[in-house]
Amino acid sequence: MFRLIFPAALILGSPAFAQDAINPFGLTGPSGRPYSPYAERAFPTQVYFGDTHVHTGLSGDAGGGGTRLMPRDAYRFARGEQVMSNTGQPVKLSRPLDFFMITDHSDAMGAITDIIGGAPNILADEQGRYFHEEFNKGGEAALAAALELTAAFAQGQVSPALNYQPGNPAYARVWDDIIDSAEEYNEPGVFSTFIAYEWTSLVAGNNLHRNVIFRDGPQRTRQILPYTTTPPVGSPNPRDLWNWLENYEQTTGGRVLVIPHNGNLSNGWMFSLVDDFADGAPLDPTYAEARNRWERLYEPTQIKGDGEAHPFLSPDDEFADFETWDYGNLDASVPKKPDMLPGEYARSGLLRGLSLEHKLGTNPFKFGLGGASDTHTGLTAPDNDNFFGKFTGYEPSEERSQHVSKTYSDGAVALRSSQYITGGLTAVWAEENSREAIWDAMHRRETYATTGPRIRVRMFGGYSFKEDDALRRDLALVGYTKGVPMGSDLGTGEGAPSFLVYALRDPVGANLDRIQIIKGWLDTEGQQQEKVYDISWSGDREPNANGKLPPVGNTVDLSIPSWTNKIGASELGTVWKDPDFDPLESAFYYARVIEIPTPRWTAYDAVKFGIEMPEDVQLITQERAYTSPIWYVPVQ
């Protein structure tokens, strides 16, 4: 393990790379490459940060709750402009984002403006009249109505008059405007936008949402309308969505991928071992192949809780209980039971994928990782000192942290507003900041998730890394020459695989506590196993007798609130070799990078509004990043 001390920006941030070993163009000359180390590079050297999951006032549960910011407002904010929030507060990001995807809901697209405005067809419907009146009351009433509308949709109780579908003229007009706004703000090299939507499958409250992300522009995306979840036009079954995606590509020649999210609110359905839409029948190879093809990424962290791991499933992982939401399904209609948890969390999903691959021949849960906000305010604000909430009712105010957000059917509290967290970001290693390059990187899973900070992480797996490779200035060249990047398969080689991992703190953020490797594998009996390894850490700490590394410490001052970087490290990196490797066991490896403790958004609210938070409200957090896995695939 090495503590790196040379200028880190040279590794991850600037094009300081040679290309002695990578020469895809067959160039001649010394070492088979041009003199310029920057010419004809064949690998990505830059990371871009963005949000893949954003709702504006076009989504029913957003617009109904008071969100008036529309796609163009959201784009302006994401690219760094100051805007007025939905509650009339000036707001601006600390730094612009590099790319952005607005994913308004597929179902009822365009209906909310008619509901609020009182269109004749809406007022002629009893439920439409009710929601029109409630939404126009504003404030707490509008927030409650937005949550009620979500619950009604989850239980299939929304009137057809409100649930606009393809065929309704308003639906097509809204989709055309979504496409237009994405094109207006797409500026390759500076700020990339994507045409996208959220396929909002909710089966009796069980969350199966997927964001549908197109690589294409208007020429292809205007040929279709979003696929909804409401029969007979749409379907809540993912198999039907995948068929629609196949038809889109065959018909238009375009490309599309899907990102599921919030398995923690699916009550075990997200990574189920059976087909819940076929009376619990076993999954089949067709299912596995389709899901493997279309669902290239998964969103493990966002405003509605962190879903990387759960302490019940990973009792030996002291960092598993991070911003855990385990109250039940999305609308709290069914409380959580322990046997649901393995079907909900990213790590357990990856483990289940290994098991299913042995049975079906294809791994249906072979996904990379990316973070997002799922904001319903149109404002992606991932920093704890700049958090603008999930809904308009949770934009900054003295009361927002004290609200009861979800209740069970008996009236008991299921979730409090203080449990919402700042949204995450997706980091993408790509050749350039363009729609095509970023989508391609997402498709090959060369991405990682952060819980908000812009931590920079690289991870490579191979069989010939040496310890001093972590000290190289040309780390990317070494990684691509000797191994494969995050998101890839690693075949067999001589001995155990090793992993080259490097992390650099957010330039305006907190120092790093440690880097960990999370390994999951199937043992020779076919049983799922996992282990967390501390591989690089700050300071002179040593693992105790149980192999656990002592905590990094805590410099948070809640009276300000703030912290200092007197502890931790600005950069960490190492080459780690698996000490428990068995060449017969299929496995995955991903890196988790953890910051030192910093104030949570609730701590900033306490100081800003002069309020005393209840004892059970968390005030300190340790933000983190999760890389996409590298899979070890044994010879069959």
C-alpha positions in Angstrom: 0.0 0.0 0.0 1.3 3.4 -1.0 0.5 6.9 0.2 1.0 9.0 -2.9 2.7 12.4 -2.6 3.4 13.6 -6.1 1.1 16.1 -7.9 -2.1 14.2 -8.3 -3.7 16.3 -11.0 -1.1 15.0 -13.4 -2.6 11.6 -13.2 -6.3 12.1 -13.5 -6.9 15.7 -14.6 -4.5 16.6 -17.3 -3.3 14.8 -20.5 0.2 13.9 -19.2 0.3 10.5 -20.9 2.7 8.7 -23.1 1.5 6.0 -25.5 4.3 3.6 -25.9 2.2 0.5 -25.6 -1.1 1.5 -27.2 -0.8 2.0 -30.9 -4.1 1.1 -32.6 -3.3 3.0 -35.8 -0.1 1.0 -36.7 2.1 4.1 -36.5 5.8 3.7 -37.1 8.7 5.3 -35.3 10.3 4.9 -31.9 8.2 2.5 -29.8 5.6 2.5 -32.6 4.1 5.9 -31.6 4.3 9.6 -32.5 6.6 11.8 -30.6 3.7 13.7 -29.1 2.4 11.7 -26.2 -1.1 13.3 -26.7 -1.5 12.3 -30.3 -3.7 9.4 -31.3 -4.6 8.4 -27.8 -6.8 5.3 -27.7 -8.2 5.6 -24.2 -10.2 8.1 -22.1 -8.2 10.5 -20.0 -10.9 12.7 -18.6 -13.7 12.2 -16.2 -17.0 14.1 -16.5 -19.6 14.5 -13.8 -23.4 14.7 -14.3 -26.9 13.8 -13.2 -28.8 11.1 -15.0 -32.1 11.5 -13.2 -33.9 14.8 -12.9 -37.6 15.8 -12.8 -39.1 19.2 -13.6 -42.5 20.7 -13.3 -43.6 18.4 -16.2 -43.7 15.4 -13.8 -47.1 15.1 -12.0 -45.6 14.6 -8.6 -43.2 17.5 -9.1 -45.5 20.1 -10.8 -48.4 19.1 -8.5 -46.2 19.8 -5.4 -45.3 23.3 -6.6 -42.4 22.8 -8.9 -42.6 25.5 -11.6 -39.0 25.1 -13.0 -39.2 23.5 -16.5 -36.5 21.7 -18.5 -34.9 24.9 -19.8 -34.6 26.2 -16.2 -33.1 23.0 -15.1 -30.5 23.1 -17.9 -29.6 26.7 -17.2 -29.0 25.8 -13.5 -27.0 22.6 -14.3 -24.7 24.5 -16.6 -23.9 27.0 -13.9 -26.4 29.8 -14.1 -28.1 31.3 -11.1 -31.9 30.7 -11.1 -34.8 31.4 -8.7 -36.0 28.3 -7.0 -39.6 27.2 -6.9 -40.0 28.9 -3.5 -38.4 32.2 -4.7 -34.8 31.6 -3.4 -31.8 32.4 -5.5 -29.7 29.3 -6.1 -26.5 28.4 -7.9 -24.2 25.5 -8.1 -20.7 25.7 -6.8 -19.5 24.3 -10.2 -21.3 23.6 -13.4 -22.1 20.0 -14.3 -20.6 18.4 -17.4 -23.7 16.6 -18.6 -27.3 16.4 -17.7 -30.4 14.2 -18.3 -34.0 15.3 -17.7 -36.1 12.2 -17.0 -39.7 13.3 -16.5 -42.2 10.5 -15.9 -43.4 8.6 -18.9 -47.0 8.3 -17.6 -49.3 11.3 -17.5 -46.7 13.4 -19.4 -48.2 16.9 -19.8 -51.2 16.2 -17.6 -50.1 18.2 -14.6 -50.2 21.5 -16.3 -53.8 20.8 -17.3 -54.6 19.6 -13.8 -53.3 22.8 -12.2 -54.8 25.0 -14.9 -58.2 23.3 -14.6 -58.6 22.1 -18.2 -62.3 21.2 -18.9 -61.5 17.5 -19.4 -59.8 17.5 -15.9 -62.6 19.3 -14.1 -65.1 17.0 -15.6 -63.5 14.1 -13.7 -64.1 13.8 -9.9 -60.5 12.9 -9.1 -59.2 15.6 -11.5 -61.3 18.2 -9.7 -60.0 17.1 -6.3 -56.3 17.3 -7.3 -56.8 20.6 -9.1 -58.2 22.1 -5.9 -55.5 20.6 -3.7 -52.6 21.5 -5.9 -53.8 25.1 -6.1 -53.8 25.5 -2.4 -50.0 25.4 -2.5 -47.6 24.8 0.4 -48.2 21.8 2.7 -51.5 20.9 0.9 -49.8 20.7 -2.5 -46.9 18.6 -1.1 -49.4 16.2 0.5 -51.4 16.1 -2.7 -48.2 15.2 -4.7 -47.5 12.3 -2.3 -51.1 11.2 -2.5 -51.0 11.3 -6.3 -47.8 9.1 -6.2 -49.5 6.6 -3.9 -52.6 6.5 -6.1 -50.5 5.8 -9.2 -48.6 3.2 -7.3 -51.8 1.3 -6.5 -53.3 1.8 -9.9 -56.0 4.2 -8.7 -55.3 7.2 -10.9 -58.3 8.1 -13.1 -57.6 7.6 -16.9 -58.6 11.2 -17.3 -55.4 12.3 -15.5 -53.1 9.6 -16.8 -52.3 11.0 -20.2 -50.9 8.4 -22.6 -49.5 8.4 -26.2 -52.4 9.3 -28.4 -53.3 12.3 -26.4 -52.3 15.5 -28.3 -50.8 17.1 -25.2 -48.6 14.1 -24.6 -46.9 14.4 -28.0 -46.5 18.2 -27.6 -44.7 17.8 -24.3 -42.3 15.1 -25.7 -41.5 17.3 -28.7 -40.6 20.2 -26.3 -38.4 17.9 -24.2 -36.5 17.0 -27.3 -36.3 20.7 -28.4 -35.0 21.9 -25.0 -32.3 19.2 -24.9 -31.1 20.2 -28.3 -31.1 23.9 -27.4 -28.8 23.4 -24.5 -26.5 20.6 -25.9 -23.1 22.2 -26.3 -20.5 19.5 -27.1 -17.2 20.0 -25.4 -18.8 22.1 -22.7 -22.2 20.8 -21.6 -23.8 17.6 -23.0 -27.6 17.0 -22.7 -29.5 13.8 -23.4 -33.0 13.0 -24.6 -34.4 10.8 -21.8 -37.4 9.9 -19.7 -38.3 7.8 -16.7 -40.4 4.6 -17.2 -42.2 4.6 -13.9 -43.2 1.1 -13.2 -44.9 0.8 -9.8 -46.6 -2.6 -9.0 -48.7 -2.2 -5.8 -46.1 0.3 -4.6 -43.0 -1.7 -5.4 -40.5 0.5 -7.1 -39.3 -0.8 -10.5 -38.4 2.6 -12.1 -36.0 2.8 -15.0 -34.5 5.8 -16.7 -34.4 5.4 -20.5 -31.4 7.2 -22.0 -31.0 7.8 -25.7 -27.7 8.3 -27.6 -29.6 9.9 -30.4 -30.9 13.3 -31.4 -34.2 14.5 -32.7 -34.0 12.7 -36.1 -34.5 9.4 -34.3 -36.3 10.2 -31.0 -39.1 12.1 -32.8 -40.0 8.9 -34.5 -41.3 7.5 -31.1 -43.2 8.5 -28.0 -42.0 7.2 -24.6 -43.2 3.8 -23.5 -45.5 4.0 -20.6 -46.4 1.6 -17.8 -50.2 1.8 -18.2 -52.0 -0.9 -20.3 -53.0 -1.3 -23.0 -50.6 1.3 -24.5 -47.8 0.5 -22.0 -46.9 -2.2 -19.4 -45.3 -2.3 -16.0 -43.4 -5.4 -17.0 -39.7 -4.8 -17.7 -39.8 -7.5 -20.4 -42.2 -5.4 -22.4 -40.0 -2.3 -22.0 -37.0 -4.3 -23.3 -39.1 -5.4 -26.3 -39.9 -1.7 -26.9 -36.3 -0.8 -26.8 -35.5 -3.5 -29.3 -38.1 -2.2 -31.6 -36.8 1.4 -31.2 -33.3 0.4 -32.3 -34.5 -1.8 -35.1 -36.9 0.9 -36.4 -34.7 4.0 -36.1 -31.2 2.6 -36.1 -30.6 4.4 -32.8 -29.1 3.3 -29.5 -30.6 3.3 -26.0 -29.9 2.0 -22.6 -31.7 1.8 -19.3 -30.8 2.7 -15.7 -32.9 1.1 -12.8 -32.9 2.8 -9.4 -34.2 2.6 -5.9 -34.3 -1.2 -5.4 -34.4 -0.2 -1.7 -38.1 0.6 -2.3 -39.0 -2.4 -4.3 -39.6 -4.8 -1.5 -37.4 -7.4 -3.1 -38.5 -7.1 -6.7 -35.5 -5.2 -8.2 -33.1 -8.2 -8.1 -35.7 -10.9 -7.7 -34.7 -14.5 -8.4 -38.1 -15.2 -10.0 -40.3 -13.6 -12.5 -42.8 -11.6 -10.3 -44.9 -10.9 -13.4 -45.4 -14.6 -14.1 -46.6 -15.9 -10.8 -43.1 -16.4 -9.5 -41.9 -18.6 -12.3 -38.1 -19.1 -12.5 -36.1 -16.6 -14.6 -35.2 -17.9 -18.0 -32.3 -17.3 -20.4 -34.3 -14.9 -22.5 -34.9 -12.7 -19.4 -31.2 -12.8 -18.5 -30.0 -12.0 -22.0 -32.4 -9.0 -22.4 -31.7 -7.5 -19.0 -27.9 -7.9 -19.5 -28.2 -6.2 -22.9 -30.3 -3.2 -21.9 -29.6 -2.4 -18.2 -26.0 -1.5 -18.4 -25.9 0.7 -15.2 -27.6 0.8 -11.9 -28.2 3.8 -9.7 -27.3 2.8 -6.1 -27.3 6.3 -4.5 -29.8 9.2 -4.7 -32.0 11.4 -2.6 -34.2 8.5 -1.6 -31.4 6.7 0.3 -28.2 4.8 -0.5 -28.5 1.3 -1.9 -25.0 0.0 -2.2 -25.2 -2.4 0.8 -27.3 -3.1 3.9 -26.0 -3.9 7.4 -28.4 -6.9 7.7 -26.8 -8.4 4.6 -23.2 -7.3 5.3 -22.8 -7.4 9.1 -19.0 -7.4 8.9 -19.0 -4.1 6.9 -18.9 -1.2 9.3 -19.7 1.2 6.4 -22.7 -0.7 5.1 -25.3 1.3 7.1 -25.0 4.5 5.1 -28.2 6.6 4.7 -30.3 3.4 4.8 -34.0 3.5 3.9 -35.7 0.2 4.8 -39.2 1.3 5.9 -41.0 -0.6 3.1 -42.0 0.0 -0.6 -42.3 3.4 -2.2 -45.7 4.4 -0.8 -45.2 2.5 2.6 -48.2 0.3 1.8 -46.2 -2.8 2.7 -43.6 -2.6 5.5 -40.1 -4.1 4.9 -39.3 -7.7 5.9 -35.8 -9.0 6.2 -36.3 -11.6 3.4 -36.9 -8.8 1.0 -33.5 -7.2 1.4 -31.4 -9.4 -0.8 -33.5 -8.4 -3.8 -32.9 -4.7 -3.1 -29.3 -3.7 -2.8 -26.6 -3.4 -5.4 -24.0 -5.7 -3.8 -26.5 -8.5 -3.2 -27.8 -7.9 -6.8 -24.3 -8.4 -8.1 -24.0 -11.6 -6.0 -27.3 -12.9 -7.3 -26.1 -12.2 -10.8 -23.2 -14.6 -10.4 -25.5 -17.3 -9.2 -28.0 -16.8 -12.0 -25.2 -16.8 -14.6 -24.3 -20.4 -13.5 -27.9 -21.4 -14.0 -28.9 -19.4 -17.1 -25.6 -18.9 -18.9 -25.9 -15.1 -18.8 -25.7 -12.7 -15.8 -28.8 -10.6 -15.8 -27.5 -8.3 -13.0 -24.2 -7.4 -14.6 -24.4 -3.6 -14.1 -22.0 -0.7 -13.7 -22.7 2.0 -11.1 -23.7 5.7 -11.3 -25.2 8.2 -8.9 -28.0 10.7 -9.4 -30.4 13.1 -7.7 -34.0 12.1 -8.6 -34.7 15.7 -7.7 -38.3 16.8 -8.3 -37.5 20.5 -8.0 -35.5 20.8 -11.3 -32.4 21.6 -9.2 -29.5 19.2 -9.0 -27.8 20.4 -5.9 -25.5 17.6 -4.5 -23.6 19.6 -1.9 -24.7 19.4 1.7 -24.4 23.2 2.2 -26.5 23.8 -0.9 -29.3 21.2 -0.6 -32.6 22.1 -2.2 -34.6 19.0 -1.3 -36.5 16.3 -3.1 -39.7 18.2 -3.6 -40.6 21.9 -3.6 -42.0 21.5 -0.1 -38.5 20.5 1.1 -36.6 23.4 -0.4 -34.7 25.3 2.4 -36.9 26.4 5.3 -37.0 26.3 9.1 -39.6 23.5 9.0 -38.3 21.1 6.3 -36.3 18.8 8.4 -39.2 18.2 10.9 -41.8 16.9 8.5 -43.3 13.4 8.5 -42.8 12.3 4.9 -44.4 8.8 4.8 -46.8 7.0 7.1 -47.9 3.4 7.2 -51.6 2.5 6.9 -52.0 2.6 10.7 -50.7 6.1 10.8 -47.3 5.2 12.3 -44.3 7.1 10.9 -42.4 5.3 8.2 -40.1 8.1 7.0 -39.1 11.6 8.2 -38.0 14.4 5.9 -34.6 14.5 7.7 -33.8 11.1 6.2 -33.6 12.5 2.6 -30.0 12.8 1.5 -28.3 15.0 -1.0 -28.3 13.4 -4.5 -25.4 11.6 -6.1 -23.5 12.1 -9.3 -22.4 9.8 -12.1 -18.8 10.1 -13.1 -17.9 9.0 -16.6 -14.4 8.3 -18.1 -14.8 9.4 -21.7 -12.7 10.6 -24.6 -14.6 13.9 -24.8 -17.6 15.8 -23.4 -20.1 14.9 -26.0 -23.5 13.0 -26.0 -22.0 10.2 -28.0 -18.8 9.7 -26.0 -20.5 9.9 -22.6 -23.2 7.4 -23.7 -20.6 5.0 -25.1 -18.7 5.1 -21.8 -21.9 4.4 -19.9 -22.7 1.5 -22.2 -19.2 0.0 -21.6 -19.8 0.7 -17.8 -16.6 2.8 -17.4 -18.4 4.9 -14.8 -18.7 5.3 -11.0 -21.1 6.7 -8.5 -20.5 9.4 -6.0 -22.8 10.5 -3.2 -22.2 14.1 -4.3 -18.5 15.0 -4.1 -16.4 15.1 -7.3 -13.9 12.5 -6.1 -11.8 11.2 -9.0 -11.3 7.4 -9.1 -9.6 5.0 -11.5 -9.6 1.2 -11.2 -7.9 -1.4 -13.4 -7.6 -5.1 -13.1 -4.9 -7.4 -14.5 -2.2 -9.9 -13.8 1.0 -8.0 -14.3 0.7 -4.8 -12.2 3.7 -4.1 -10.0 3.6 -2.2 -6.7 5.3 0.9 -8.2 2.7 1.2 -11.0 0.7 3.2 -8.5 3.5 5.8 -8.5 3.5 6.3 -12.3 2.5 9.7 -13.8 1.1 7.9 -16.8 -1.3 5.8 -14.7 -4.0 5.5 -17.3 -1.5 4.2 -19.9 -0.3 1.6 -17.4 -3.8 0.6 -16.5 -5.1 0.1 -20.1 -1.8 -1.5 -21.2 -1.6 -4.1 -18.5 -5.3 -4.6 -17.7 -8.9 -3.7 -18.1 -10.8 -0.7 -16.6 -13.9 -0.7 -14.3 -16.9 -2.2 -15.9 -15.0 -4.9 -17.8 -14.5 -8.7 -17.7 -11.1 -10.1 -16.5 -10.3 -13.5 -17.9 -7.8 -16.0 -16.5 -4.1 -15.3 -16.1 -1.1 -16.3 -14.2 -1.7 -16.4 -10.5 -4.2 -14.1 -8.7 -5.4 -10.9 -10.3 -4.2 -7.5 -9.0 -6.0 -4.2 -9.1 -4.5 -0.8 -9.7 -6.7 1.8 -7.8 -6.2 5.5 -7.4 -8.4 8.2 -5.9 -8.1 12.0 -5.7 -10.3 14.1 -3.4 -12.7 16.6 -4.7 -10.6 19.8 -5.1 -13.0 21.8 -3.0 -14.0 18.9 -0.8 -12.9 16.7 2.1 -9.8 14.6 2.3 -10.0 10.8 1.9 -10.1 8.3 4.7 -9.5 5.1 2.8 -9.9 3.0 -0.3 -11.6 -0.4 0.0 -12.1 -3.3 -2.4 -15.4 -5.1 -2.1 -15.1 -8.7 -3.4 -18.1 -10.9 -4.1 -17.8 -14.5 -5.2 -19.4 -17.9 -5.5 -17.4 -20.5 -3.5 -16.9 -24.0 -4.7 -20.2 -25.0 -3.2 -22.0 -22.3 -5.1 -22.6 -20.2 -2.0 -22.5 -16.4 -2.2 -19.6 -14.8 -0.3 -18.4 -11.3 0.2 -15.5 -9.5 1.9 -14.3 -5.9 2.3 -10.6 -5.2 2.2 -9.0 -1.9 3.3 -6.3 -1.5 0.7 -5.0 2.1 1.1 -5.6 4.6 3.9 -4.4 7.9 5.3 -2.1 8.4 8.3 -0.1 5.8 10.2 -3.1 3.7 11.3 -2.6 -0.1 11.5 -5.4 -2.7 11.4 -6.3 -4.2 14.8 -6.3 -7.9 15.8 -9.6 -8.4 13.9 -8.2 -6.8 10.8 -10.2 -3.7 11.2 -8.7 -0.3 10.5 -9.3 2.3 13.3 -11.5 5.3 12.4 -9.8 8.2 10.7 -11.0 10.7 13.3 -13.4 13.7 13.1 -12.7 17.4 12.7 -16.3 18.5 12.2 -17.4 21.6 14.1 -21.2 21.6 14.2 -21.3 25.2 15.5 -20.3 26.6 12.2 -20.7 24.0 10.7 -17.4 23.0 8.9 -14.5 20.7 9.0 -10.7 20.8 8.4 -8.5 18.6 6.3 -6.0 18.1 9.1 -6.8 14.4 8.9 -7.1 12.2 5.8 -5.2 12.4 2.6 -5.7 14.3 -0.6 -4.9 11.2 -2.7 -4.6 7.5 -2.1 -3.5 4.7 -4.4 -2.1 1.2 -4.5 -1.8 -2.0 -6.3 -3.7 -4.7 -4.4 -3.5 -8.5 -5.1 -6.4 -10.7 -4.1 -5.0 -12.9 -1.2 -8.0 -15.3 -1.2 -8.2 -16.0 -5.0 -9.5 -19.3 -6.3 -9.3 -19.5 -10.1 -12.4 -21.7 -10.2 -14.6 -19.2 -8.4 -16.5 -16.5 -10.4 -16.1 -13.1 -8.7 -16.6 -9.3 -8.9 -14.5 -6.6 -7.5 -15.3 -2.9 -7.0 -13.6 0.0 -5.1 -15.3 2.1 -2.5 -13.6 5.4 -1.6 -14.6 7.1 1.7 -14.1 10.6 2.7 -13.3 11.9 6.2 -16.4 13.0 8.2 -18.1 16.2 7.1 -21.3 18.1 8.1 -24.6 16.7 6.7 -27.3 19.1 5.2 -29.2 18.8 8.5 -26.2 20.4 10.3 -26.2 23.3 7.9 -30.0 23.8 8.4 -29.5 23.7 12.2 -27.1 26.6 12.0 -28.8 28.6 9.2 -32.2 28.5 10.9 -31.1 28.5 14.5 -32.9 25.3 15.3 -32.0 22.3 17.5 -32.3 19.0 15.7 -33.8 16.0 17.5 -31.2 13.6 18.9 -32.0 10.9 16.3 -31.3 13.3 13.3 -28.0 12.6 11.7 -25.7 15.6 11.5 -22.4 14.2 10.3 -21.8 12.0 7.2 -18.9 10.3 5.4 -19.4 10.8 1.6 -18.1 8.2 -0.8 -17.7 6.8 -4.3 -18.4 3.4 -5.7 -16.7 2.2 -8.9 -18.3 -0.1 -11.4 -17.2 -3.7 -10.8 -14.6 -5.7 -12.7 -15.8 -9.3 -13.1 -13.5 -12.3 -13.0 -14.8 -15.0 -15.3 -13.3 -18.5 -14.9 -12.7 -20.8 -17.8 -15.7 -23.0 -18.1 
